[in-house]
Amino acid sequence: MGDLKGKTLFITGASRGIGKAIGLRAACDGANVVIAAKTVEPHPKLPGTIHTAAAEMEAAGGRALAVAVDIRDEESVKEAVHRTVETFGGLDILVNNASAIDLRGTLELPVKKWDLMHGVNARGTWLCSKMALPHLLKAENPHILNISPPLNLEARWFAPHVAYTMAKFGMSLCVLGMAEEFREEGVAVNALWPRTTIATAAVMNLLGGQELVERSRTPEIVADAAHAVLTRPSRQCTGNFFLDEEVLRAEGISDFGRYAVKPGVELMPDFFI
């Protein structure tokens, strides 16, 4: 497995959860990590801010840049990417991790929540990719990695929460299209999704509370899988919809016990799996 020493990563939603774990894994290699997220001041229900995450990245051995950004806003994203390139001299990797979730059905879901999920998940992913690509096209081994599920148009994935599924699949459709659009230029565009639920604030606060957290894995399994994908040659690794376990098995890792929040408990398969 290669390393990310000296590479610059722009990670959306990196103040906590999976995004932060991916950043910390890269920072351990000596990477430059941009924490592009909205949480500037401590939140009463959510851990961490862009500044605390940046401090952790630097403590892990990397260089960090905390940037307050709303990925739905064109000027905000443009300025964040500009600051990234100005600070680190370029951009090698974009991780579209930021996501909004609401699992209510059609009759229960407020329209503003539909707008939020599509604004963050689909529009935000496309917008960040658009702004990053001019710089990625100049990089030696450029990657875009979307934290989104494999595409599956079976009705069972839509019926319980059609709005959320549409928004997440919007991220995955960016992979499907952009991988082919930029194949000749050598920009890798892939998706990564966990096989089980991951112990994040969303799982704790929105989905299942402590009981589901205990049946989940830690974000580090996704971070290790992301690291493996992002260190592969971009021209040989694009257009894939990876699952974390499959990536790690390909790297020779078969014991996933260390990622369990509570060892020995039956794990909960993630949405879309």
N, C-alpha and C positions, 0 to 999 in steps of 0.2 A: 504494500500500500504506500502511495506517495504521500507528500505532505503539502501544506498550503503556506509555507514560509514565504513571507513577502507579498503574498497575494492580497488583493483588496476585495472584500465582500460587502455588499450592500444588502442588509437583511431587514425586511419589513416585519414589524411586530416583534422585534427582538428584545423588548424590555422584560419579557418573561417567557416561560413555557418552552415550546419546541424551538422557537426562533432564538431565544437566548442560549439554549443548549447547543444549537448548531454554531453560534458565534463563539461560545467557550471552547468547543472542540477545535475550531479553526485557530483561535487565539493561542491554544497550547502549542501549535506549530510555529507561532510567531507571525500570524497573519494580521492584516489591518482589517478591523471590523467596524462597519458603520451600523449603529443602532438607530434605525429609522422607525420611529413609533410616536404615538400621541401622548403617552403618559410622562409628563414633565414633573408634576407634583405627586406625592404619595396618594394613592387611591384607597378609600376606606375598605374596599372589598377585594382589591387585587394587589398582589405583591409586586414590588419593584417599580423603578422608573428608568428612563433612558440613561440617567446619570449613574444610578446604582449598577445597572447592567454594564455600562462602560467601565466603571471601576473594577468590576469582576473580570472583564476581558483583559484589562491591563495587568491585573494581579495574576492572571493565568499565563501571561507572557506575550500578549499581543499589544498592538496599538489600537486605540478605540476613538471613535468620533460619535458623540451623541447628537442626533439631529431630530428636532421636533418636526414631524411631517404628517400631514393628512393625505394619505395616498389617493383619496378621491379628488384632490385638488391639483390641477395641472401646474400652477405656479409653485405650489409647495413642493411637488415632486421634482420639478425642474431645478429649483434652488437647492434641494437636498443632493441631487446628483452633481450639480456644479460644485458644491462644497466638498463632496467626496473627491472629485478629480483634482480640485484645487489643493486639498490637504495631502492626498496620497499619490498624486501624479497619474492616476488612471483608475480603471475599474475592470476587474477580472471576472467577478461572479455576482449574479443577482439571485437572491433567494426570496421568492414571493411567498411569504409565510403568513402575513397578516390576514385575518379572516373574521367575519361576523357570522354568528349562528343564532337561529331562532327556529325551533322545530314545530311551531304551531301550524295547524292545517289552514286551508284556504279561508274558511269562514272566520277563524279566530285571529289570523295574523293581520296586524295593522299595516296599511299601505306603506307607512314610513319605515317599517321594518323590512319590507320587500326592497324598498329603495336603498336602505342601509346595506343589506347583504349583497345586492348586486353592485352597489357603488364600491364597496370594499373588495369583495371577492373577484368579481369579473372585471369591472372597470379599473380597479386599483392594480390588478395584476397586469392587464393590458397596458395601462398608462406607465407603470414603472418599467415595464419591458421596453416600451417605445422610447422612453427617456434614457434608459441605460444602453440600448443597443448601439448607438453611434460610438460609444466608448468601448463596449465589448468587442466590436468589430476590429478594434485596434489591438486587442489583447492576445497573448500568446496561446492561452488555452481557455477560451471563454465559455462560461456555463450560465444558463438560467435554470433554476430548479424551483418548481412550483409544488407547494405542499398541498396536493390535491389528489382525488381518488381516480382509479381506473375508470374509463368511460364504459358505462353499461346502461343501455336504454330499456332495461326491463322495468315494467310498471311498478314492481315492488319497491324500487328505490325512490320512486317519486310520490306514490300515493300518500304516505304518512306526512311528508313535509316537502311538497312540490317546490315551494319557493327556495328553500335552502338547497335542495338538490340542484335546481337550475343554476343557482349562484356558484356552487362549488364546481359543477360541471363546466361552468364558464371558464374557470381557471384551467381545467383540463383541456378544454377546446383550444385554449391558447397554446398549449403544448402541441396538440395535434397539428395545428396550422403553422406555428412559428418554427417548429422543428424542420418542416419541409421548406418553409420560406427561406430559412437561413442555413440550410444544409450545405450548400456550395461554399458559403463564406466561412464555414467551420465553427459556427456558434451552436453548442449543444443546448437543447431545450428538452428537459425531462420533468416528469412528475414523480413524487415520492409520497407514499401513504403508509400508515402503520397497519399491521394486521390486527392488533388489539387496540383497545382504548388506551389513551395515554393520560397519565396523571397531570392534568393541567388545571388552571383556574376554571376553564369552561366546564370541565367534567365535574369539578367540585361544586361550582355555584349554579350551573344551569342544567346539568344532565342527570346526575345520579347521587351527588353528595359523597360522603366518606365511604359508603359501601361500594360504590363503583370505583372510586379511587383505589381501594384495596384490591380490586380485581383488574387493575391496569398495570401497565409497565411505565417506567420512568421515561422522560423525554430523551434521555441519553441514547436509547436504542435508535431513535430517528436521527439523532445527531451523528452517531457513528456510521449509519447507513448513508447519510448525506455526505459525510466526509469521503466515503469510498467512491461515491458517484462523482463528486466534484474534483477528485484527483485523477479521474480517468481521462484519456485523450478525447478531446471534444469531438473530433472528426469521426471517432469510432463509437461514440456513445450518445445518441440523440434520438428523440421520438419515443422514448420508453416510458411506461407507466409502472414504476417500480413499487414493490412492497418491501418494507424494511427488512423482514426476515430473509427474503430472497437475495437481497443485495449482500447481506452479511454472510449468508451461506456460500455465496460465490467467492467471498474473501476468506473462506476456510473457518468461519465461526459457526458453530452449531449449538453451543450451550448458551441459551438466552436467560438462564435462571437469575443471573446477576441484575437483570433489568426489571425484575418483578418488584412491585411496591411491597407486596406481602408474599414471600415465597410459599409455595404449596397451595395457594388459592387458585381455583379455576379462573382463567382469564376470560374477559369479555371481548368477543370479536368486535372490531370497530365498525362504524357505519360503512356501507358500500362494500363490505367484505363477506 
